[in-house]
Amino acid sequence: MKKVLCIFLLSVAFTQCKHEIKPEKNHYFSDVIIDTLWQDNFNIRAILIENDKLWYAADKGKYGYYDLTSKEKFQKTISKDTVNPEFRSIAKNSSAIFVMSVGTPGLLYKIAKDGSETKLVYKDDNEKAFYDSMQFWNDKEGIAVGDPIGDCFSVIITRDSGNTWQKIPCEKLPKIAEGEAAFAASNTNLIVRNNAAWIVSGGKRARIFYTSDKGNSWEVSTTPIVQGEAMTGIFSADFYDENIGFIVGGNYEKPELNSKNKALTINGGKTWTLIGDNTGFGYASCVQFVPESGGKQLVTVGFSGLQYSSDNGATWKQFSKDKDLYTIRFIDNNMAIAAGKNKIVRIKFKK
């Protein structure tokens, strides 16, 4: 039976759907103020915020933090066999920060938060190794995902606070299609909420890989996002909660195209509906829900700059034309940090 997702936006409420998007608690944004916090010779696609610190993982083996209160800058460089790895994944638990590289070998480091120790805890020497994103469910359990080796994604799991990691065998994972992969655009092709995780794909197929039990079992659903070519598909996802989610992407080689590049779910990713088609931005590298917005407000960064929606993604407003911001995270419901080519910025959203 065909499932119909009923979506009514703006002044019309969601009806006939199990999960409703509730009204937002704060007013809509009208503009932004952007301050540059740090400029350096680095490209950053992975950031996280913990208390007053903005941690980042970058290319050239660089990682570090910016203290939002004291303005202290901390940066170190990791080298492995005379090579400085390119880090595009970052995650944390209560005791450490974790960064992971793209390319061969795939290197995952555990870093003490005071910078006193850096330890290699996982290495993937396969010539096809390319890890895209990493997250933790809790202090002990975490997950990272990489491009396919064989007929499944490379998925590694830790159950001991990141000290050791094990790869899930392909026979326990869904099969991927030929030409299907993932994109390490902003550390957001893997999302975790409670015990759940979603992996989004691109290339020849654009699908959702879902686990409700921390990687022990998996389901797959299709999406209407543009697909079929190597650089098409889903580049980023965010979930407001376990039901309301949004995916963005497009065609990296034709970044101005703004059709079939945005979709919304209100049933945990089982079904998706295109939204804001032929309007707003084209290719985007990162999407995030505004905190405490009831799942109605979203921001994206990418080729079309900083974009904002107050109506579930139906319409968009450009707040900045800066194409060089690749990833963004909110500090609270009206302040965010974004990073990209040679910079880290703070964005204050004005009501």
VEXLUMBA-879593 format. One line per 8 residues: for each residue x, y, z of C-alpha. Coordinates in pm, whole numbers, plus 50000, padded with zeros to 5 digits. Example, Ala and Ser with C-alpha at 12.3 -4.5 7.8 and 13.67 -1.06 7.14 Angstrom:
BEGIN
51230/49550/50780 | 51367/49894/50714
% end
This chain:
BEGIN
50000/50000/50000 | 50134/50341/49914 | 50196/50556/50221 | 50100/50918/50192 | 50276/51177/50406 | 50039/51465/50466 | 50220/51793/50507 | 50052/52129/50548
50279/52422/50612 | 50267/52774/50755 | 49921/52843/50896 | 49782/52498/50815 | 49849/52235/51080 | 49976/51883/51021 | 49677/51651/51003 | 49621/51278/50964
49983/51212/51061 | 50096/51027/51369 | 50365/51275/51466 | 50293/51646/51455 | 50542/51929/51434 | 50461/52158/51726 | 50473/52537/51713 | 50810/52693/51783
50889/52856/52116 | 51079/53153/51974 | 51014/53409/51701 | 51147/53379/51350 | 51486/53523/51252 | 51516/53832/51034 | 51894/53867/50989 | 52235/53763/51123
52551/53914/51262 | 52865/53718/51170 | 53196/53755/51358 | 53517/53583/51252 | 53675/53403/51548 | 53975/53239/51387 | 54150/53255/51051 | 54421/53006/50961
54548/52784/50684 | 54302/52501/50731 | 53984/52355/50586 | 53733/52247/50850 | 53441/52012/50787 | 53399/51871/51139 | 53316/52067/51454 | 53147/52009/51788
53060/52232/52082 | 53116/52128/52442 | 53048/52382/52714 | 53250/52692/52618 | 53477/52518/52370 | 53444/52477/51995 | 53645/52170/51892 | 53742/52120/51528
53911/51862/51307 | 54072/51984/50986 | 54303/51897/50700 | 54685/51898/50725 | 54657/51689/51042 | 54525/51984/51243 | 54282/51972/51533 | 54213/52192/51831
53963/52418/52000 | 53857/52779/52041 | 53739/52882/52387 | 53430/53096/52334 | 53470/53262/52673 | 53844/53321/52713 | 53914/53336/52336 | 54203/53094/52389
54317/52912/52076 | 54456/52559/52101 | 54590/52374/51798 | 54802/52065/51743 | 54907/51863/51440 | 54911/51486/51402 | 55153/51317/51163 | 55157/50949/51068
55452/50812/50870 | 55545/51167/50758 | 55187/51227/50631 | 54946/51475/50786 | 54600/51313/50763 | 54286/51500/50660 | 54030/51485/50939 | 53662/51516/50849
53504/51341/51150 | 53494/51445/51513 | 53304/51312/51815 | 53325/51313/52194 | 53234/51139/52514 | 53285/51270/52868 | 53656/51188/52877 | 53795/51242/52527
53769/51388/52180 | 53791/51158/51876 | 53903/51256/51525 | 53910/51036/51216 | 54072/51079/50876 | 53954/51026/50522 | 54163/50828/50273 | 54404/50540/50323
54491/50454/50589 | 54182/50540/50787 | 54312/50670/51121 | 54104/50722/51436 | 54263/50905/51730 | 54151/50942/52090 | 54261/51278/52233 | 54259/51380/52599
54059/51699/52642 | 54351/51872/52808 | 54570/51789/52509 | 54805/51575/52717 | 54771/51254/52517 | 54688/51148/52161 | 54643/50777/52095 | 54572/50589/51773
54283/50355/51856 | 54184/50227/51511 | 54352/50191/51172 | 54203/50073/50841 | 54468/49989/50580 | 54226/49888/50306 | 54303/50079/49987 | 53935/50181/49965
53915/50313/50321 | 53740/50651/50339 | 53559/50735/50662 | 53292/51002/50647 | 53138/51064/50990 | 53150/50963/51356 | 52918/51004/51660 | 52871/50870/52015
52543/50747/52161 | 52675/50770/52515 | 53001/50756/52709 | 53077/50396/52610 | 52917/50341/52270 | 53004/50513/51945 | 52983/50457/51571 | 53169/50567/51259
53079/50510/50895 | 53289/50499/50581 | 53246/50436/50212 | 53173/50081/50096 | 53436/49810/50099 | 53276/49513/49931 | 52897/49531/49922 | 52834/49723/50244
52930/50045/50417 | 53233/50037/50646 | 53075/50064/50991 | 53285/50045/51305 | 53152/50038/51663 | 53303/50095/52005 | 53147/49959/52326 | 53433/50054/52562
53448/50435/52553 | 53644/50449/52227 | 53946/50250/52341 | 53884/49977/52082 | 53669/49966/51766 | 53535/49668/51571 | 53407/49661/51214 | 53060/49514/51159
53082/49225/50908 | 52907/49285/50576 | 52673/48991/50633 | 52522/49185/50928 | 52470/49506/50729 | 52236/49600/50443 | 52378/49564/50094 | 52461/49881/49910
52393/49936/49541 | 52671/49964/49286 | 52789/50323/49282 | 52629/50405/49618 | 52850/50576/49877 | 52855/50852/50139 | 52988/51208/50146 | 53228/51346/50408
53092/51698/50365 | 53028/51813/50722 | 53030/51514/50963 | 52651/51495/50920 | 52583/51193/50703 | 52554/50999/51030 | 52302/51113/51294 | 52240/50956/51637
51947/51006/51875 | 51901/50795/52189 | 51965/50435/52071 | 51902/50513/51705 | 52128/50609/51416 | 52069/50710/51055 | 52325/50688/50773 | 52245/50876/50451
52386/50783/50112 | 52446/50932/49771 | 52579/50856/49427 | 52377/50606/49226 | 52126/50577/49512 | 52014/50819/49784 | 51883/50612/50076 | 51852/50598/50455
52012/50320/50661 | 51852/50304/51005 | 51929/50120/51326 | 51712/50141/51637 | 51944/49932/51853 | 52292/50083/51823 | 52398/49892/51514 | 52273/49544/51592
52003/49547/51323 | 51934/49770/51023 | 51652/49882/50793 | 51674/50070/50463 | 51434/50324/50313 | 51438/50513/49985 | 51426/50889/49933 | 51320/51114/49644
51647/51311/49654 | 51825/51346/49318 | 52046/51043/49251 | 52200/50837/48973 | 52535/51015/48923 | 52854/50991/49125 | 52821/51333/49288 | 52446/51340/49348
52248/51239/49653 | 52221/51323/50022 | 52515/51518/50164 | 52377/51604/50509 | 52097/51518/50750 | 51965/51629/51086 | 51696/51496/51315 | 51514/51728/51554
51405/51421/51748 | 51347/51055/51661 | 51060/51146/51427 | 51127/51479/51256 | 51421/51479/51014 | 51550/51676/50718 | 51794/51582/50441 | 51975/51803/50192
52210/51747/49905 | 52184/51788/49532 | 52445/51767/49259 | 52792/51876/49371 | 52895/51926/49008 | 52589/52142/48933 | 52552/52324/49265 | 52296/52578/49145
52029/52313/49080 | 51766/52340/49355 | 51520/52064/49267 | 51497/51728/49443 | 51760/51837/49696 | 51551/51881/50014 | 51319/51638/50189 | 51134/51609/50520
51024/51313/50730 | 50795/51311/51032 | 50799/50935/51088 | 51162/50871/51174 | 51285/50839/50816 | 51051/50566/50697 | 50910/50797/50429 | 51032/51128/50290
50860/51411/50102 | 51031/51662/49875 | 50986/52015/49999 | 51092/52360/49877 | 51145/52222/49528 | 51283/52464/49266 | 51330/52730/49532 | 51593/52828/49786
51942/52685/49777 | 52104/52431/49545 | 52381/52202/49670 | 52426/52224/50048 | 52690/52058/50262 | 52523/52085/50604 | 52174/52123/50750 | 52078/52182/51114
51752/52234/51299 | 51727/52546/51514 | 51703/52434/51879 | 51364/52479/52051 | 51193/52551/51718 | 50961/52252/51725 | 51130/52119/51413 | 51006/52411/51200
51323/52619/51164 | 51633/52509/50974 | 51964/52648/50850 | 52201/52528/50581 | 52547/52623/50458 | 52707/52545/50126 | 52732/52675/49771 | 52432/52909/49815
52564/53057/50139 | 52386/53062/50473 | 52016/52987/50425 | 51727/52992/50673 | 51375/52847/50672 | 51098/52910/50925 | 50837/52685/50761 | 50980/52332/50764
51190/52395/50452 | 50915/52518/50218 | 51074/52861/50167 | 51424/52991/50232 | 51597/53322/50298 | 51964/53384/50227 | 52139/53546/50524 | 52492/53531/50380
52643/53463/50037 | 52957/53307/50183 | 53023/52983/49988 | 53317/52884/50204 | 53129/52768/50514 | 53099/52387/50514 | 52957/52296/50854 | 52749/52459/51129
52635/52380/51486 | 52413/52571/51728 | 52531/52686/52072 | 52176/52777/52174 | 51855/52875/51997 | 51993/53198/51848 | 52370/53146/51825 | 52574/52911/51606
52932/52838/51506 | 53024/52766/51145 | 53354/52668/50987 | 53499/52606/50646 | 53778/52733/50426 | 54041/52901/50645 | 53802/53025/50913 | 53573/52972/51209
53286/53220/51257 | 53019/53292/51514 | 52667/53364/51386 | 52411/53553/51592 | 52058/53517/51457 | 51852/53833/51502 | 51477/53813/51568
% end
